[in-house]
Amino acid sequence: MKDYLIKSIINDGMFRAYVVNGTNLVKEAQKRHDTWSAATAALGRSLVGTVMLASSLLKGKEKLTVKINGGGPVGGIVVDGNANGTVKGYLKNPHVSLPLNSKHHIDVGKAVGNQGTFSVTKDMGLKDPFTGNVGLASGEIGDDFTYYLAQSEQIPSSVGVSVFVNPDETVEVAGGFMIQVMPGASDEAIDRLQTTLNDLPLVSDLLRQKKTPEDILKLLFKDDKVKILDKMPVSFECDCSKDRFAAAMSSLPSDEIKTMIKEDHGAEVTCRFCGNKYHYSEVELKAILLKSQS
């Protein structure tokens, strides 16, 4: 099944709901970063949460960056997303596995930690980007997206994200949902939704049962009036390139570039988001040096 996200509106505007199957995008991230189980779950949940957040808040060429740092062993997590359904991300320490928690699930909260911050920087094409910071709610990622939406965006929400990691470290499924409560939602509808959420299995369990995002949406809202507004593909994609890194290197001090030429006789740059490597010969570095001096 291809990865995709559906956007919907419930009961003529009481709720906005997003459901995504992000299995392949998390598989791609796991392979590129060689993450181990706890790190895979932490990064995967962050990628799934970001693709939904970006789809709900952005339009056109707008972008956002989610940064999560809870002081846990995986270190900082950084994910970029846009309105078109593509995300890229990395974490500081990919090789983290931990004992299962009391519910026999991967202990993402312990891997991420909860003594830190969750921040979202939105680039809306204006002069200065806007950043919203909140404390981490639990480090479980879904709770933290929920808390951010309530505190920084003033949107009461519920976010569920989950990743199932196989014993051989590969990803079997990954996905999530994001429900935003609109001003017209009735108390009765909110109570009914809360009861449903309390009984809902993990999204990863539903995806393992071959449920589609549409199936999950129906489980969430049962007999409510559901209108699907959009269905869009989502993927892990990095926009790095040799030319972009060369442009960045041209802003380095001339002495640093000269050292690469004289002592290293070249340079290799690795993209933190996707792991792609770019090699620069002495000739290419001399051209970059000329540009930096112009």
C-alpha positions as CSV (number, residue, x, y, z in Angstrom):
1,M,0.0,0.0,0.0
2,K,1.3,3.4,-0.9
3,D,1.6,6.0,1.8
4,Y,-1.0,8.7,1.9
5,L,-2.8,11.1,4.1
6,I,-6.5,12.0,4.2
7,K,-7.9,15.4,5.3
8,S,-11.5,15.5,6.5
9,I,-14.2,17.6,8.2
10,I,-16.7,16.0,10.6
11,N,-20.3,17.0,11.3
12,D,-20.1,20.2,9.1
13,G,-17.1,21.6,10.9
14,M,-17.2,20.3,14.5
15,F,-13.8,18.5,13.9
16,R,-11.0,18.4,11.4
17,A,-9.4,15.0,11.2
18,Y,-6.2,13.8,9.5
19,V,-5.2,10.1,9.2
20,V,-2.0,8.9,7.6
21,N,-0.3,5.7,6.6
22,G,3.3,6.6,6.7
23,T,4.8,3.1,6.6
24,N,7.1,3.6,3.6
25,L,8.4,7.0,4.7
26,V,9.4,5.6,8.1
27,K,11.0,2.6,6.4
28,E,13.0,4.9,4.3
29,A,14.2,6.9,7.3
30,Q,15.1,3.7,9.2
31,K,17.2,2.5,6.3
32,R,18.9,5.8,5.7
33,H,19.9,6.4,9.3
34,D,20.3,2.7,10.4
35,T,18.2,3.3,13.5
36,W,17.6,0.7,16.2
37,S,14.1,0.0,17.6
38,A,13.7,2.8,20.2
39,A,15.3,5.4,17.9
40,T,13.2,4.1,15.0
41,A,10.0,4.6,16.9
42,A,11.0,8.0,18.2
43,L,12.0,9.3,14.7
44,G,9.1,7.6,13.0
45,R,6.5,9.0,15.3
46,S,8.1,12.5,14.8
47,L,8.0,12.1,11.0
48,V,4.3,11.0,11.1
49,G,3.3,13.8,13.5
50,T,5.1,16.4,11.4
51,V,3.6,15.4,8.1
52,M,0.1,15.8,9.7
53,L,1.0,19.0,11.4
54,A,2.4,20.5,8.2
55,S,-0.7,19.5,6.3
56,S,-2.9,21.1,8.8
57,L,-1.1,24.4,9.3
58,L,0.7,25.2,6.0
59,K,-0.2,26.0,2.4
60,G,1.7,26.7,-0.8
61,K,5.5,26.8,-0.4
62,E,5.4,27.3,3.4
63,K,7.6,25.0,5.5
64,L,8.1,24.1,9.2
65,T,10.7,22.5,11.4
66,V,9.9,20.4,14.5
67,K,12.7,20.1,17.1
68,I,12.3,17.7,20.0
69,N,14.9,17.5,22.8
70,G,13.9,15.7,26.0
71,G,17.3,14.8,27.3
72,G,16.9,11.1,26.6
73,P,19.4,8.8,24.9
74,V,18.3,9.4,21.3
75,G,19.3,13.1,21.7
76,G,17.7,15.8,19.7
77,I,15.2,15.1,16.9
78,V,14.8,17.4,13.9
79,V,12.1,17.0,11.2
80,D,11.3,19.3,8.3
81,G,7.9,19.2,6.6
82,N,5.9,21.1,4.0
83,A,2.4,21.5,2.7
84,N,3.0,19.0,-0.1
85,G,3.3,15.9,2.1
86,T,7.1,15.4,2.2
87,V,9.2,15.2,5.3
88,K,12.8,14.6,6.2
89,G,14.4,14.2,9.6
90,Y,17.2,12.8,11.8
91,L,18.1,12.2,15.4
92,K,21.4,12.6,17.1
93,N,21.9,9.0,18.3
94,P,20.3,6.4,15.9
95,H,21.6,3.3,17.7
96,V,19.3,3.2,20.7
97,S,17.3,0.1,21.9
98,L,15.7,-0.1,25.3
99,P,13.7,-2.7,27.3
100,L,10.0,-2.7,26.6
101,N,7.8,-0.6,28.9
102,S,5.1,-1.8,31.3
103,K,2.7,-2.1,28.4
104,H,5.2,-4.2,26.4
105,H,5.6,-1.5,23.9
106,I,8.8,0.3,22.8
107,D,9.7,2.8,25.5
108,V,9.7,6.0,23.4
109,G,9.1,8.2,26.4
110,K,12.3,7.0,28.0
111,A,14.2,7.1,24.7
112,V,13.2,10.8,24.1
113,G,13.0,11.9,27.7
114,N,10.6,14.6,29.0
115,Q,12.9,17.2,30.5
116,G,13.1,19.5,27.6
117,T,11.3,21.3,24.8
118,F,9.2,20.8,21.7
119,S,9.5,23.6,19.2
120,V,8.0,24.4,15.8
121,T,9.5,27.0,13.5
122,K,7.2,28.0,10.6
123,D,8.6,29.6,7.5
124,M,5.7,31.4,6.0
125,G,7.7,33.3,3.4
126,L,7.9,36.4,5.5
127,K,11.1,38.2,6.6
128,D,11.4,36.3,9.9
129,P,10.2,32.8,10.7
130,F,7.9,32.2,13.7
131,T,8.9,29.8,16.5
132,G,6.6,28.3,19.1
133,N,8.1,26.5,22.1
134,V,6.5,24.4,24.7
135,G,7.7,22.0,27.4
136,L,7.5,18.3,26.6
137,A,4.4,16.6,27.9
138,S,5.7,13.0,28.0
139,G,8.3,12.4,25.3
140,E,5.9,9.9,23.8
141,I,5.6,12.3,20.8
142,G,1.8,12.1,20.2
143,D,1.2,13.7,23.6
144,D,3.8,16.3,22.7
145,F,2.2,17.3,19.4
146,T,-1.2,17.4,21.2
147,Y,0.2,19.7,23.9
148,Y,1.9,22.0,21.3
149,L,-1.3,22.4,19.4
150,A,-3.2,23.3,22.5
151,Q,-0.6,25.7,24.0
152,S,1.0,27.4,21.0
153,E,-1.7,27.2,18.3
154,Q,-4.7,27.3,20.7
155,I,-6.3,24.3,18.9
156,P,-7.6,21.6,21.3
157,S,-6.5,18.3,19.6
158,S,-5.7,14.7,19.9
159,V,-2.7,13.2,18.2
160,G,-2.0,9.5,18.0
161,V,1.2,8.2,16.3
162,S,2.7,4.7,16.3
163,V,5.4,2.6,14.7
164,F,5.7,-1.2,14.8
165,V,9.3,-2.3,14.6
166,N,10.1,-5.9,13.7
167,P,12.8,-7.9,15.7
168,D,15.2,-7.5,12.8
169,E,14.9,-3.6,13.2
170,T,12.9,-3.2,10.0
171,V,9.6,-1.2,10.1
172,E,6.4,-3.2,9.5
173,V,3.9,-0.3,9.7
174,A,3.7,3.3,10.8
175,G,0.9,5.9,10.9
176,G,-1.2,8.2,12.9
177,F,-4.2,10.5,13.3
178,M,-4.7,14.1,14.3
179,I,-8.1,15.4,15.3
180,Q,-8.6,19.1,15.9
181,V,-11.7,20.4,17.8
182,M,-13.3,23.3,16.2
183,P,-15.3,26.1,18.0
184,G,-18.7,24.7,16.9
185,A,-18.1,21.2,18.5
186,S,-20.8,20.2,21.0
187,D,-20.0,18.8,24.4
188,E,-21.8,15.7,23.4
189,A,-19.7,15.2,20.3
190,I,-16.5,15.8,22.2
191,D,-17.5,13.3,25.0
192,R,-18.4,10.7,22.3
193,L,-15.1,11.2,20.6
194,Q,-13.2,10.9,23.9
195,T,-14.9,7.6,24.6
196,T,-13.9,6.3,21.1
197,L,-10.3,7.4,21.6
198,N,-10.1,5.6,24.9
199,D,-11.1,2.3,23.3
200,L,-9.2,2.8,20.0
201,P,-6.3,0.3,19.3
202,L,-2.9,1.7,18.3
203,V,-2.8,2.9,14.7
204,S,0.0,0.5,14.1
205,D,-2.2,-2.4,15.2
206,L,-5.0,-1.2,12.9
207,L,-2.5,-0.9,10.0
208,R,-1.2,-4.4,10.7
209,Q,-4.8,-5.5,10.3
210,K,-4.7,-4.0,6.8
211,K,-7.0,-1.1,7.8
212,T,-6.7,2.0,5.5
213,P,-6.8,5.6,6.6
214,E,-10.4,5.7,5.5
215,D,-11.2,2.6,7.7
216,I,-9.5,4.3,10.7
217,L,-11.4,7.5,10.1
218,K,-14.7,5.5,10.2
219,L,-13.6,3.8,13.4
220,L,-13.0,7.2,14.9
221,F,-16.3,8.8,13.9
222,K,-18.6,5.9,13.3
223,D,-22.0,7.3,12.4
224,D,-21.0,10.9,12.3
225,K,-21.1,12.9,9.0
226,V,-17.6,12.6,7.5
227,K,-16.5,14.6,4.4
228,I,-13.1,13.8,3.0
229,L,-11.5,17.0,1.6
230,D,-8.3,15.7,0.2
231,K,-6.2,12.6,-0.2
232,M,-2.5,13.2,-0.8
233,P,0.7,11.1,-1.1
234,V,3.3,11.5,1.6
235,S,6.9,10.5,1.5
236,F,10.4,10.9,3.0
237,E,12.2,13.2,0.6
238,C,15.4,15.3,1.0
239,D,16.1,18.3,-1.2
240,C,19.8,18.3,-0.6
241,S,22.2,18.6,-3.6
242,K,25.9,19.0,-4.3
243,D,25.2,22.6,-5.5
244,R,23.3,23.5,-2.3
245,F,26.2,22.3,-0.1
246,A,28.7,24.1,-2.4
247,A,26.8,27.3,-1.9
248,A,26.8,26.8,1.9
249,M,30.6,26.0,1.8
250,S,31.2,29.3,0.0
251,S,30.2,31.1,3.2
252,L,33.0,29.5,5.2
253,P,36.1,31.5,6.1
254,S,38.6,31.3,3.2
255,D,41.2,29.8,5.5
256,E,39.0,26.7,6.1
257,I,38.5,26.1,2.4
258,K,42.3,26.6,1.8
259,T,43.0,23.9,4.4
260,M,40.7,21.5,2.7
261,I,42.6,22.1,-0.5
262,K,46.2,22.0,0.8
263,E,45.9,19.3,3.5
264,D,42.9,17.2,2.6
265,H,43.1,17.6,-1.2
266,G,39.3,17.5,-1.3
267,A,36.2,17.3,0.9
268,E,33.3,15.1,1.6
269,V,30.0,16.4,3.0
270,T,27.2,14.2,4.5
271,C,23.6,15.4,4.7
272,R,22.3,14.9,8.2
273,F,18.7,14.5,7.0
274,C,19.2,11.7,4.5
275,G,22.8,10.5,4.7
276,N,23.7,11.3,1.1
277,K,27.4,12.0,0.6
278,Y,28.9,14.6,-1.7
279,H,32.6,14.7,-2.7
280,Y,34.4,17.8,-3.8
281,S,37.7,17.7,-5.6
282,E,40.5,20.2,-5.3
283,V,39.4,21.9,-8.5
284,E,35.8,22.1,-7.2
285,L,37.0,23.5,-3.9
286,K,39.1,26.2,-5.7
287,A,36.0,27.3,-7.5
288,I,34.1,27.5,-4.2
289,L,37.1,29.5,-2.7
290,L,36.9,32.0,-5.6
291,K,33.2,32.4,-5.0
292,S,33.7,32.9,-1.3
293,Q,36.2,35.7,-2.0
294,S,34.0,37.5,-4.6
